[in-house]
Each structure stands twice: as C-alpha cells, then as structure tokens.
Amino acid sequence: MRITESDLAILKSLFAENEAALKTLRKVFLPEITGDEPVGQIIDLWLTLPIDSYKDANEAVINMKARNLTITHIEQCLVRLLSLAGKKNETIEQTKRRLEQDSSK
C-alpha cells in the first residue's frame, strides 16, 4: 500500500498524539466482550463462525487460523497508522539540530 503525502497529512491530523482515536478504531474492528454489554446486544463477528457446520476438524483449524491472521493483520495496520501519524517531517539536518538541542537541556 502506497501512502501519499496527502494520505500522510490526513493520518497526522486524525491520529498524531491521539491514541484514543486508534483505540476507538480497534473497538470497531476488533470488538471485545467485556461482560458490561446489555443482554442480547453482544456484537462480535467471530460469533458467526459456524464451527458445528465443518465436515472435519481440519477445516475448522484452517478457518480459525484465518481468523487469527485477520486479527493480526488489523492490529498491524493500527500500529502502522500510529507510527505514520507520529512520523516527523524533517530533514536530516533538522533532526540533528533537534537532537542537539534536546541533549543540551
């Protein structure tokens, strides 16, 4: 996936120093059952996994591995968003000056 400068500007405006926004996205993409949900209102897409309809255990294992891969992928994407949003746009010289100033404090 190619992130353009325009995309990066949007990510920074949404997520830079705003970890709460990413946590909110995480709740949407990877909802967790906490026990505080009202009865009958549990929304977890993984509950729709029809485990009893598999012909054999092998098929169930493959689908569970696919589920785990999907969750891992979403987590990695959220970490990438956090990283991109916090990335500084500065030249090597600007970075050196900033580090020198920081070390002299």
C-alpha positions as a Markdown table, in Angstrom:
| # | Residue | x | y | z |
|---|---|---|---|---|
| 1 | Met | 0.0 | 0.0 | 0.0 |
| 2 | Arg | 1.4 | 3.3 | -1.0 |
| 3 | Ile | 0.8 | 6.2 | 1.4 |
| 4 | Thr | 0.9 | 9.5 | -0.4 |
| 5 | Glu | 1.8 | 12.9 | 1.2 |
| 6 | Ser | -1.9 | 13.8 | 1.2 |
| 7 | Asp | -2.7 | 10.5 | 3.0 |
| 8 | Leu | 0.0 | 11.1 | 5.5 |
| 9 | Ala | -1.3 | 14.6 | 6.2 |
| 10 | Ile | -4.8 | 13.1 | 6.9 |
| 11 | Leu | -3.3 | 10.4 | 9.1 |
| 12 | Lys | -1.4 | 13.0 | 11.1 |
| 13 | Ser | -4.4 | 15.3 | 11.5 |
| 14 | Leu | -6.5 | 12.3 | 12.8 |
| 15 | Phe | -4.1 | 10.3 | 14.8 |
| 16 | Ala | -1.0 | 12.3 | 15.8 |
| 17 | Glu | -0.9 | 12.4 | 19.6 |
| 18 | Asn | -4.4 | 11.0 | 19.6 |
| 19 | Glu | -4.1 | 7.3 | 20.7 |
| 20 | Ala | -7.8 | 7.4 | 21.8 |
| 21 | Ala | -8.8 | 7.6 | 18.1 |
| 22 | Leu | -6.9 | 4.4 | 17.3 |
| 23 | Lys | -8.3 | 2.7 | 20.4 |
| 24 | Thr | -11.8 | 3.6 | 19.1 |
| 25 | Leu | -10.9 | 2.1 | 15.7 |
| 26 | Arg | -9.7 | -1.0 | 17.4 |
| 27 | Lys | -13.0 | -1.4 | 19.3 |
| 28 | Val | -14.8 | -1.1 | 15.9 |
| 29 | Phe | -12.6 | -3.6 | 14.1 |
| 30 | Leu | -11.8 | -6.0 | 16.9 |
| 31 | Pro | -14.7 | -5.7 | 19.5 |
| 32 | Glu | -14.1 | -7.4 | 22.8 |
| 33 | Ile | -16.7 | -9.0 | 25.0 |
| 34 | Thr | -16.2 | -7.4 | 28.5 |
| 35 | Gly | -19.4 | -8.5 | 30.3 |
| 36 | Asp | -20.7 | -5.0 | 30.5 |
| 37 | Glu | -22.8 | -5.3 | 27.4 |
| 38 | Pro | -26.6 | -5.4 | 27.8 |
| 39 | Val | -28.2 | -8.8 | 27.4 |
| 40 | Gly | -28.8 | -9.5 | 23.7 |
| 41 | Gln | -26.5 | -6.8 | 22.4 |
| 42 | Ile | -23.2 | -8.6 | 22.1 |
| 43 | Ile | -21.7 | -7.7 | 18.7 |
| 44 | Asp | -18.9 | -10.0 | 17.8 |
| 45 | Leu | -18.5 | -11.0 | 14.2 |
| 46 | Trp | -16.5 | -14.1 | 15.2 |
| 47 | Leu | -19.6 | -15.5 | 16.9 |
| 48 | Thr | -21.0 | -16.1 | 13.4 |
| 49 | Leu | -18.2 | -18.6 | 12.7 |
| 50 | Pro | -20.3 | -21.8 | 12.1 |
| 51 | Ile | -17.9 | -24.3 | 13.9 |
| 52 | Asp | -20.5 | -27.1 | 14.0 |
| 53 | Ser | -21.0 | -27.0 | 10.2 |
| 54 | Tyr | -17.5 | -28.1 | 9.4 |
| 55 | Lys | -17.1 | -31.5 | 7.9 |
| 56 | Asp | -13.9 | -32.2 | 9.8 |
| 57 | Ala | -11.6 | -30.7 | 12.4 |
| 58 | Asn | -9.0 | -29.8 | 9.7 |
| 59 | Glu | -11.4 | -27.3 | 8.1 |
| 60 | Ala | -12.2 | -25.8 | 11.4 |
| 61 | Val | -8.5 | -25.4 | 12.2 |
| 62 | Ile | -7.9 | -23.7 | 8.8 |
| 63 | Asn | -10.7 | -21.2 | 9.5 |
| 64 | Met | -9.5 | -20.5 | 13.0 |
| 65 | Lys | -6.0 | -19.8 | 11.6 |
| 66 | Ala | -7.6 | -17.5 | 9.0 |
| 67 | Arg | -9.4 | -15.7 | 11.8 |
| 68 | Asn | -6.1 | -15.3 | 13.8 |
| 69 | Leu | -4.4 | -14.0 | 10.7 |
| 70 | Thr | -7.1 | -11.4 | 10.1 |
| 71 | Ile | -6.9 | -10.2 | 13.7 |
| 72 | Thr | -3.1 | -9.9 | 13.5 |
| 73 | His | -3.4 | -8.0 | 10.2 |
| 74 | Ile | -5.8 | -5.5 | 11.7 |
| 75 | Glu | -3.5 | -5.0 | 14.7 |
| 76 | Gln | -0.5 | -4.4 | 12.4 |
| 77 | Cys | -2.5 | -1.9 | 10.4 |
| 78 | Leu | -3.4 | 0.0 | 13.5 |
| 79 | Val | 0.2 | 0.1 | 14.7 |
| 80 | Arg | 1.2 | 1.4 | 11.3 |
| 81 | Leu | -1.4 | 4.2 | 11.5 |
| 82 | Leu | 0.0 | 5.1 | 14.9 |
| 83 | Ser | 3.6 | 5.1 | 13.5 |
| 84 | Leu | 2.8 | 7.1 | 10.4 |
| 85 | Ala | 0.7 | 9.7 | 12.3 |
| 86 | Gly | 3.7 | 10.3 | 14.7 |
| 87 | Lys | 6.3 | 10.5 | 12.0 |
| 88 | Lys | 8.1 | 13.8 | 11.9 |
| 89 | Asn | 8.6 | 15.5 | 8.5 |
| 90 | Glu | 12.1 | 16.9 | 8.9 |
| 91 | Thr | 15.4 | 16.8 | 7.0 |
| 92 | Ile | 18.5 | 15.1 | 8.4 |
| 93 | Glu | 19.9 | 18.5 | 9.3 |
| 94 | Gln | 16.7 | 19.4 | 11.2 |
| 95 | Thr | 16.8 | 16.1 | 13.1 |
| 96 | Lys | 20.4 | 16.7 | 14.0 |
| 97 | Arg | 19.7 | 20.2 | 15.3 |
| 98 | Arg | 16.7 | 19.0 | 17.3 |
| 99 | Leu | 18.6 | 16.2 | 18.9 |
| 100 | Glu | 21.5 | 18.5 | 19.8 |
| 101 | Gln | 19.1 | 20.9 | 21.4 |
| 102 | Asp | 17.4 | 18.1 | 23.3 |
| 103 | Ser | 20.7 | 16.8 | 24.6 |
| 104 | Ser | 21.7 | 20.2 | 25.8 |
| 105 | Lys | 18.7 | 20.6 | 28.1 |
